[in-house]
Amino acid sequence: MLRLSSIETSRGNALSVATVSPTGLAGNRSAVLLVHPINMRKECWLGLLPALAAERTCVLVDLAGHGESTDDDFSIEAWVADCVDLVEQLGLSDLHVVGGSLGGAIAIGLAAALPDRIRSITGLGSAVAGDAAERGNSPAPADADAVDALFAGLAREAVAPGRPADVVGTVRLLTNRHGADVVTRVLRAAYTADATGWMPAVRCPALWATGEHDVTCSLAQSERIAERLSGRHVALPGVGHLPMIEDPGLVLEHLLPHLHAADARPASA
């Protein structure tokens, strides 16, 4: 069952939300919140939904400045605060959070902010802090043509070499359409984001999975993050930075057992 809604946050902006629930009594597991990568939108998770929504409620959100959500001031702190509002307004008292790229850093922030509600977190190609050498040097596309050129290049770089053109095309179609000014501010927020301060407060199980061809978050970096979270690291063969689009089945091979194991833990563990 699909439901579309809009959530007004305490900052006054509107978040576009899609909720997909199992039919009948099939799904009684903890819900999962799916947080997309920066400058993409919630539809990037569609490849995972048939399996996930067969057993649990799935909540997909467009972050502020993305998809059908409204624009606002952008920072990782603001995106986390918006997601906290979303969780509270939807009454989600027991859930998993899965994030792609910076969505994984947002998942860390959520787990720190709501330790009694978050059952597990997962990061896919997720760094926790922008490269200090690059901070302040994020791309600044001047107009719509520059945005198109930027995202065309990023779509090719984000996937593993040799991926079919339709995969690259799918990534390209899922990129941000909020205009050059918003894209620039979103990129700046991503480049300056730092979730490391939240990491010691994370108490739930963590899975950090990264594609072997990821040029944004290396396998070594991902392994270090998993270690700091006392979690598990997985290398995903044959994929790049967006495994949820490139090979959803491969992601599910690792994600589903992680969710099931976390479901089986006592809520207070």
Phi, psi and omega in degrees: 000125182255133175228133176252138181209172176231130181250127174270125183272172179294342176277350178094001177268162184251128178256132175276129186229136171243130178242124180242121184243149176297155176271148177063220183257016186294322187248116177229020180270169180299144180293163176230132174259126183251120185246117188288163173293162178299142179060030167235203178206174192299335182294350179296344182267002187302327181295337179270343190295319182306317180283316183293314185286349175288341185232352184199159175289134179245131179243121180247132184233142166270118176297158176307134182085010183224154173051233182261008176277162182277166179275161179191190171291141186243129172195161179296326178296319180292319179295319177297315180300320177298317181292326174299315177301317180300311181301316182291319181291328178277355179068034181274102185264351186206101187209161171260154175234126177242125181233143174258134180055236181296342174301331176291322176295322176296322176300320177298315178299320178294317180297326177287323183283328185232062187298334181273355181250332187270119184273326176199162173230153177222135173242132178246109183061039191252114167277163180250352178208143175296155178295119183303328180290339183260351183299135183085353181245028179292151179302147179228078180298134188277333184205183184299321179296321179293322176298314180301316180295319179299311184288330176298317178292317180296325179298321179290321182287334188285338184253164181293149177303139178086001177296143181301156182300329181291333175291314177299318179297322178296314177302315182298319181289341181267003182280169189294141180238025185270007176097160188299319182296314180294316180301318179297315181292324177295315179298318179298318179296321180293319182292333182258001182293146178210111181259005186297329181295338179275341191301319180297340182272355182283123183250346187269164176299145181229137173241126178239114185238134184221138178290146182295339180255017181290121180265358182258316178234109185288163177299320180295319179296315180298320179296321179295321178297313179301319180296318180294332179270003186055037183249198183244137178252139178228131172268129182258110183288144170080006181232167180252231188277345186235064185297334180295338177262318185292318184207077182303323181299320178296318177300314183296329178304328181259326184290314184300312177299325177297314179295317181297318179295320179291324176302325186282346179284148172302144185302330183269000184286000000 
